[in-house]
Amino acid sequence: MLAKLEPLKEKFDVSQYGSLNYIDAQRFPLFAVRSRNWQNNKPNVLITGGVHGYETSGVQGAILFMQTRMEEYAQHFNIIVAPCVSPWGYEVIQRWNANAVDPNRSFFSDSGCEESVAVLNLIASLGADFKFLAHIDCHETTDTDASEFTPAKAARDGLEYTPDVIPDGFYLVGDSLNPQPEWHAAMIEAVSAVTHIAPPDSNGCIIGDPVT
């Protein structure tokens, strides 16, 4: 993954915003990639991948975006990408971090989750008045959610495991506190021209939530 960041330095600003203190501080550096020539009149967009390390398509998708389309979109947006929030999880193919903590549930300052706190510090470094128009977080629901990770989570928490259906295709998860149905509908329509959209299960749900 790190080797794919090197060629991007020709077009973008690539910087290290931290590292994970697992094993040694040099093994798991954290990198962000910024479009150049940021302008105050442009909207700001944050893209993250690999919050769950084993969801590898999120990491590779963020990198592919930077390789192929980011320069084009940077004409209209200030863009910052953290392509692999959880490099330890990416390397060992794990949802949690090394302390069995889910980074995606730990984006608050005193969570103790290095991966999440590092992203918060990265955003804070942009200034107290800095605002994002959009944050796109690239995830994936893998077949191993059913065979390994969800059962392991239930065992960790002392709960009975209830099997769920793994979605087959692309889908979006909205922010229940800030729903944007028109924007999501436009994204679904655009993606449907490239690949198939995940159908709901027999209960009309995807990952346990009703399809809207």
RAGIBEL-V989854 format. One record per backbone hydrogen bond with DSSP energy under -1.0 kcal/mol. NH is the residue of the N-H (numbers start at 0). CO is the residue of the C=O. If there is no record, write none. Layout:
BEGIN
NH_CO + NH_CO
END
This chain:
BEGIN
4_1 + 8_5 + 9_6 + 10_7 + 11_7 + 12_33 + 14_31 + 16_29 + 19_27 + 23_21 + 29_17 + 31_14 + 32_80 + 33_12 + 34_78 + 41_38 + 44_77 + 45_133 + 46_79 + 47_135 + 48_81 + 54_51 + 55_53 + 57_54 + 59_55 + 60_56 + 61_57 + 62_58 + 63_59 + 64_60 + 65_61 + 66_62 + 67_63 + 68_64 + 69_64 + 72_68 + 73_69 + 74_71 + 75_72 + 76_72 + 77_42 + 79_44 + 80_32 + 81_46 + 84_48 + 85_49 + 89_85 + 90_86 + 91_87 + 93_88 + 96_100 + 99_96 + 104_101 + 105_102 + 107_105 + 110_107 + 116_112 + 117_113 + 118_114 + 119_115 + 120_116 + 121_117 + 122_118 + 123_119 + 124_120 + 125_122 + 126_123 + 129_126 + 132_43 + 133_43 + 135_45 + 137_47 + 144_141 + 145_142 + 146_142 + 147_143 + 148_143 + 149_144 + 151_147 + 152_148 + 153_149 + 154_150 + 155_151 + 156_152 + 158_153 + 169_195 + 177_174 + 183_179 + 184_180 + 185_181 + 186_182 + 187_183 + 188_184 + 189_185 + 190_186 + 191_187 + 192_189 + 193_190 + 194_190 + 197_169 + 200_204 + 203_200 + 205_208 + 208_205 + 210_203
END
